[in-house]
Amino acid sequence: MTDKTNVLLIGAGGVGTMAAYNLEAGGQASVTAVLRSNYSAVKVNGFTITSIDHGFVKEWRPTHILHSVPDVSNEGSPIYDVILVTTKNVPDISPMVVELIYPAVTPNHTSIVLLQNGLNIELPIIAAFPTNPVISGVSLIGATETSPGHIVHDDRDRILVGAFHSPISQIPEGKSIAAAKVFASLYSASGKVSCTYDSNVAFSRWRKLIYNATYNGVCAITGMDTSRMRMAGFPIEDVIRPLMWEIWRIARAKGHELPESVIQDMIDCDPWDTYFKPSMQQDIEKGNFIEFENIVGEPLREAEKLGIPAPGLNMLYGLLKIKQLQIKESKGLVILPAKGDPTRPMLQFIKQKDVFLGPDCKFEAK
Ligand SMILES: CC(C)(CO)C(=O)C(=O)O
């Protein structure tokens, strides 16, 4: 038995692996990582990490690695104090985060930390796990898995951690706040990263959306990184800055008074010389699904509800939806009729649902 906090990591790409490494470096957490595409590589060789915060690390493995999410109702299974979710949030593709973590959650005990981008990501989680603290993690790290098990971490790990609140939660707000503070101290224990308790999670998420809802989508569609856009100038002035102002106006209508200076801060926030590709651009390049619903779709739906015009965002959303359809087709999730065959329907989706389930998703509460 150990008195360390038992953490289950789901999503061991760049961000997740660095979080796991940092938690274990602090000496207070024992991490079990669920690996998928990199499982075999990491089992044999461990992770090779080149990190701006932690230096060069070879053959590192978290305390345990698993190939699938454990079911804590199995006899003898350990229970997890924290589930740290660092997967992409792609609610239009199954399995959604709720489905993924369902077997590993112990009601009334496990804190669920969503270290993920986007808006309203907590709603289906709180609905499914109303007795668990659900914690927001807003990350500013630059970390990429360049090949299976190889991580390049070149922009410092800074995270904001706070409690999500919702009237449907069945635990007092104070309990979620306490759980968020406990996680923030666990994450800070290494002394190598910046982890701050965040008392206004919604504000921080809207602030970060100024970057994610604009750069992520535009870099993904055009294939241009953020440094090149800044060097050329016109991609920023013609496309990025106007989109940022749209998000800023929606945030203001929601009651979040972001300073005007946030626009320039976000434009310039990536180190100039890293030719940084936001995660959505990296996903498109790898042929992965893109997390555009919570990053672009949700702020757009908020704008529609509030009557705030967001034509640029609307166009970007449409383009990203087209990209997602192409990715679905490339993965065999869409069937097209043969050329010249009038008897088959126009377009068919197989295996996966093509609906945005998002916050309205009904998953039986645990
Ligand atoms: C913080 C940043 C820019 C890198 O992790 C990000 O959120 C993203 O690329 O999606």
The ligand as an SDF file (V2000), in Angstrom:
LIG
                    3D

 10  9  0  0  0  0  0  0  0  0999 V2000
   -1.9280   25.9790  -25.1100 C   0  0  0  0  0  0  0  0  0  0  0  0
   -1.9490   25.4290  -26.4890 C   0  0  0  0  0  0  0  0  0  0  0  0
   -1.6450   26.5250  -27.4230 C   0  0  0  0  0  0  0  0  0  0  0  0
   -0.8640   24.3860  -26.5060 C   0  0  0  0  0  0  0  0  0  0  0  0
   -1.1200   23.3380  -25.6250 O   0  0  0  0  0  0  0  0  0  0  0  0
   -3.2570   24.8220  -26.8520 C   0  0  0  0  0  0  0  0  0  0  0  0
   -4.1930   24.9350  -26.1170 O   0  0  0  0  0  0  0  0  0  0  0  0
   -3.4690   24.1000  -28.1310 C   0  0  0  0  0  0  0  0  0  0  0  0
   -2.5590   23.9820  -28.9490 O   0  0  0  0  0  0  0  0  0  0  0  0
   -4.5930   23.6230  -28.3330 O   0  0  0  0  0  0  0  0  0  0  0  0
  1  2  1  0
  2  3  1  0
  2  4  1  0
  2  6  1  0
  4  5  1  0
  6  7  2  0
  6  8  1  0
  8  9  2  0
  8 10  1  0
M  END
$$$$
